[in-house]
Amino acid sequence: MAQSKKNLNINDDFDLKLLLNITRKSFIPIIIFFCIAFIVAFIYLRYTYPTYQANSVLQLTTSNEAQKILPNSTMYESDLPRSIELLKSPVFIKRALMKLPLEVSYYIKGTVLNFERYKTSPYEVIVHIKDPYIYGNPIDIKFLNKSTYELSYHFNKKYFTKQYNISHQVVLPEFNLSIKINPEFQEDLLEKDYFFIINNPENIVQNYISNLNISVLNDYAKTILVNITDRNPIKAADIVNSITQEFLTYDIEKKAESANKILSFVDEQLSIVYDKLYEAETDLDSYKKKNNINDNITINNISSNSNSTNNLSSAQNASTSSIKPPPTFYSRISDYENQVLSVEIQENILNDIEKTIVKNKDIDVYKLVAMVSGSEFSGALSNILNTLQNLLLSKEQLLYEVTKNSGQINQINYQIDIQKKILLEIINSLKNNLQLRKHKFNQKIKNYQNVIDTALNKSMSKYDAIEYSKLQRIYAINENFYNQLIQKKAEYSISKAGYVSQNTILENATPSLNPIAPNKQQVLIICFTGAFIISLIFIIIRYLLHNTIISVNDIEKNTVVPILGVVPRYRKEIPVSQLIVDKKPKSLIAESLRTIRTNLQFISNEEGSKVIAITSTISGEGKTFIAINLAGIMAFSDKKVIVLDLDMRKPKIHLGFGIDNINGMSTILIGKDKPVDCIKKSEINNLDIITAGPIPPNPSELIISKKMDELLDYLKTNYDIIVIDNPPVGIVTDGIKSIQKADYPIYVFKANYSIKPFIPNVDKLVKENNIKNLGIVLNSIELPRSRYGYGYNYGYGSKYGYGSGYGYGSGYGYGYGYGYGYGYGYGYYEDESEKKQKQPLLKRLLQKKNASEKIN
């Protein structure tokens, strides 16, 4: 089980060389990833609308000069959190946006993107909407000349287009429209295509509020930052400036709202009291004329017979002894009547407050503050009103975060109800005190009036005196009330005029020329970082999933079977014949095969014919290529060599030598042909071939038959080396017998093709089939390129007591070894012309210069 796990996890150790090799081979995909990242960045930057930002800074301060004159201005205060919430509120933003020309959006058509022409449109649309469904629908307009334009749009799955005169009004089922040319921007009127969108007034706020940001810039300095992002820099600046300017206006209006409500109340009372005063004065004048009463004579008569008394008891004694009341009695009655009037005003205010609290569920604290302002009980109610105001403010702020039915809102509502009950109790207590004072003042007025009535009874009848006194009292009350209202109106008018908002715009928004998005540098960094991460992941995945053999080290770690040698990868396209050693005898491949030939001699150097059986795990690993070229190398050493194609299921040898496959191994093994009739000559001396012949239905039975043994015995008498190209043992078992009988069994792996799980099959093959002297050849290996040369020495070392190998400059090996060094700079090359062509241009020029100097 442990061995199975080891075979499955061959690539469990970190291999830096493997990682670098995978990275090198992933160079093209990495370049593709970065090209894709660049294309994505380019497309994003090209087809994304630029976004601009406009900023403005507000500073909150207040100053009320009227407070220096009157105490009625103490209610005007600045609140930073409330100002923030006000600036964020949709109601306020709508009020600010209504000051801007946002009803119609004008656009110019571009090749890819359409850009808004805010305040720079060459035309202006004056529209009256009939069908609200036309809102948000693009309407194309094309100016044909300076007096004619074409209007077209889609609506309700229908397409409408028609030409109109600029001076005429367009009447359509959806809207009425008039076009007005803007002479300032009409130079490109006829050159470009335009369209406009009629915006729904109800949706304007929602279109911009999401891009608006209100935040505290400095809490100590009470500064607020207002910024917005939009595709048009001019519009962004206008929106921010409109919001800040409207805040100043709104601030003055809101702060003066309480004074306005008081003044409105005073004006209402003045109108009522004036009518009553006029009626009382008219009744009094009519009564005087009717009874021929002269105020001056009556008062003088009373005054001439009066003694100066200052208390009520002396006045009563004077009336019983026929002494007239002094004129100070009238002033005292007037004072008490003024106090009664003041008490009644306070009662009316308390009654209004009580009605407001009881009838209205949502209390307007500002209205209550306005009502109690200037009254004698404003101090008693101010604390509870402030508490109530804070609770309502907390409730408003929480409603932005939670629902109306949440526990936090219910808790605040409970506290508000408690404060309302406390407020009602205080109002009832104040009303009771006012009623006691009013009763006391009325009693004093009655006592003084009795003294006056007693004095007047002597000059007129009792009924006339009472009636006259009543008319005078009503007139005096109304006159005093009217005068007090006039005084209050003057006070609050001064207070209103004295309030000046000192909220300052520290920085006005200006149109920005540089968009904040898309940020070219940031987009490129993100895209290239993404490409780098994807490339890294790609390399890591390839490394983790990599299970192909790339070097001799991969084989050495997983098998004890020795390595005969390696064959470099043929960098050009392998010809159909696959025989290349005869054309390039000095190539790296030819030299590597000579090394394999030499290493085979250390396995068995006895006299007589030798059988070389070559196989692999699967097709495509290069066993036929190795068989043909190894046979060619051995033929060059004056050995008689014959190649047998035992891969009768998929024959290829005849293609390698360009001969027919009419007869061969299959016909020999079935007894149809004699070996001598099937032997074919090649272009290389001492190299013959027996092809596979026609594909038989039972190749396994033919290979294990006695005919195969007889054939080998016959060939050994005529040839020094018999090279057998076996079928892959990983697919079929046809070649097992020939491998067992071979003097030199060879197992071929192909670098970057054969997978690592194939390697344990070699040990399994040796153990289960008792194969001796099996050696491995690694085909198509990538050799490093260097001026100094790199290489490896392979042999059989101490296992056999001797060894040999080959190398490329420097390397390592098994046994004593010896090698041939070559690489860029010296050694064996495919040919001298190719060697020169592969050298760098600068080096070739230096070589020519040195050669010319030597000649000179």
KADA-V566542 format. One line per field, one symbol per residue. phi: phi as a letter, one per 40 degrees, with the letter a starting at -180 (. if undefined). psi: psi as a letter, one per 40 degrees, with the letter a starting at -180 (. if undefined). A space follows every 10 residues. Layout:
phi = ???
psi = ???
This chain:
phi = .cccccccbc ccbcbccccc ccccccccdc dccccccccc ccccccbbcc bbbbbabbbc ababccccbb ccbcccbbbc cccccccccc cccccccccb cbcbbbbbcb cbbbbcbcgb ccabbbbbcb bcccdgccbc bbccacbbab baabafgbbb aacbcccbcc bbccababbb ccccbccbcc cbcbabbccc dcbccccbcc ccbbaccacc cfbbcbaaba cbcccccccc cccccccccc cccccccccc cccccccccc cccccccccc cccccccccc bfcbcccccc ccccbcbcbb bccccccccc bgcccccccc cccccccccc cccccccccc cccccccccc cccccccccc cccgccbccc cccccccccc cccccccccc bbcccccccc cccccccccc cccccccccc cccccccccc cccccccccc ccccccccba cccccccccc cccccccccc dccccccccc cccccccccb cbdbccaccb cccbccaccd cccccccccc cccccccccc ccccccbccb accccdcbab ccbcibbccc cccccccgcb cccbcbcccc ccccccdccc cccabcchcb bbbbaacbcg cgcccccccc cccccccgbc bbbbccccca cbdcccbgbc bcbicccccc gcbcdccbcb cbcccgbbbb ccgdcccbcc ccccccdccc cccccccbbc bbbbcccccc bbbccccccc cccbcbbbbb cgbccccccc ccccccccbf cbgcbbbccf ccccbaccgb abbbabfccb gaaaaaabgb ibabgcgaab caichahcbc acccdccccc dccccccccc cccccc
psi = ddddddddfd feihhddddd ddddeedddd dddddddddd ddddddehhi hihhiihihh iihhdddddi eeeeehihhd dddddddehd dddddddeei gedhhhihhi ddihihghee heihhhihhd heeehehhhi hhhdaeeiih hiihhffihh hiiihdeihh hiddihiihh hhedfedfde diiiiihhih deeddddddd ehhhihdhdd efihhhiiii ehdddddddd dddddddddd dddddedddd dddddddddd dddddddddd dddddddddd efhhdddddd ddddeiihie iddddddddd ffhiiieddd dddddddddd dddddddddd dddddddddh dhhgdddddd deheieeddd eddddddddd ddddddddee diideidddd dddddddddd dddddddddd dddddddddd dddddddddd ddddddddei iddddddddd dddddddddd dddddddddd dddddddehh hehhhdhihi hiehieiihd dddddddddd dddddddddd ddddehfihe idddddeeie hihdaihihh eihhiddehe dddgeeiddd dddddddddd dddhfiiiii hhhhiadiie efdddddddd ddddddffhh hihhgegedg ieddddefii fdiaddddde ediiddeehi iiehiehiih idaihiegdd dddeiddddd ddddddeeid hhhhhiihee difdeddddd eidghhhhih iediidedde ddddddddef hifhihhhif ihhihideii aihiaebede eiiiaiigci aiahadiiih hiahdiahid iddddddeii dddddddddd ddddd.
